[in-house]
Amino acid sequence: MTTSEQIRVLCLRTGVSLSELARRINQTPQNFNAKLKRNTVTQEELNQIAYILGVTYEQYFVLSNGDQVK
C-alpha cells in the first residue's frame, strides 16, 4: 500500500475528508490532492498529519540485530 493509499484509508477511518485534512495542514485541497496523486507527501507532512489526527505514525528500518534506523 502506498503512502497516499494509507492517507486515504486513514481519512476514511477517522471520518476526516481529504479536503479537511488538507486545510488542517495548511494546504489547499487541490495542492494536497496533487501530492497524493504523485505520492510526494513529505515525512514532515506525515508527522503533521499523525499529530493532527491524534494517531501514531512510524516509519523506520529494523536491522537483523533489532536496532532501528528512524
C-alpha positions as CSV (number, residue, x, y, z in Angstrom):
1,M,0.0,0.0,0.0
2,T,1.4,3.4,-1.0
3,T,1.6,6.3,1.4
4,S,-1.1,8.0,-0.5
5,E,-3.4,5.0,-0.1
6,Q,-2.6,4.9,3.6
7,I,-3.6,8.5,4.0
8,R,-6.9,7.9,2.1
9,V,-7.7,4.9,4.4
10,L,-6.8,6.9,7.5
11,C,-9.2,9.7,6.4
12,L,-12.0,7.2,5.9
13,R,-11.4,5.5,9.3
14,T,-11.1,8.8,11.2
15,G,-14.0,10.5,9.4
16,V,-12.0,13.4,8.1
17,S,-12.3,14.3,4.5
18,L,-9.1,14.8,2.4
19,S,-10.2,18.4,1.9
20,E,-10.5,19.0,5.6
21,L,-7.1,17.3,6.3
22,A,-5.5,19.5,3.7
23,R,-6.9,22.6,5.4
24,R,-5.7,21.3,8.8
25,I,-2.1,21.0,7.5
26,N,-2.3,24.5,5.9
27,Q,-2.5,23.4,2.3
28,T,-5.2,23.8,-0.3
29,P,-7.2,20.7,-1.1
30,Q,-6.0,21.0,-4.8
31,N,-2.3,21.0,-3.8
32,F,-2.7,18.2,-1.3
33,N,-4.6,16.1,-3.8
34,A,-1.9,16.6,-6.4
35,K,0.7,15.4,-3.8
36,L,-1.3,12.3,-3.2
37,K,-1.6,11.6,-6.9
38,R,2.2,12.0,-7.3
39,N,2.8,10.2,-4.0
40,T,5.1,13.1,-2.9
41,V,3.9,13.7,0.7
42,T,7.0,14.5,2.8
43,Q,8.0,12.9,6.1
44,E,7.3,16.2,7.8
45,E,3.8,16.3,6.4
46,L,3.2,12.7,7.5
47,N,4.2,13.5,11.0
48,Q,2.0,16.6,11.0
49,I,-1.0,14.5,9.7
50,A,-0.4,12.0,12.5
51,Y,-0.3,14.8,15.1
52,I,-3.4,16.5,13.8
53,L,-5.4,13.3,13.7
54,G,-4.2,12.0,17.0
55,V,-2.6,8.9,15.7
56,T,0.9,7.4,15.7
57,Y,2.9,7.3,12.5
58,E,6.0,5.1,12.5
59,Q,8.4,4.7,9.6
60,Y,11.8,3.1,10.1
61,F,14.1,0.2,9.2
62,V,14.9,-2.6,11.6
63,L,18.3,-4.3,11.4
64,S,18.8,-8.0,12.0
65,N,20.1,-7.3,15.5
66,G,17.0,-5.4,16.3
67,D,18.4,-1.9,16.0
68,Q,16.2,0.7,14.4
69,V,17.1,3.4,11.9
70,K,14.5,6.1,12.1
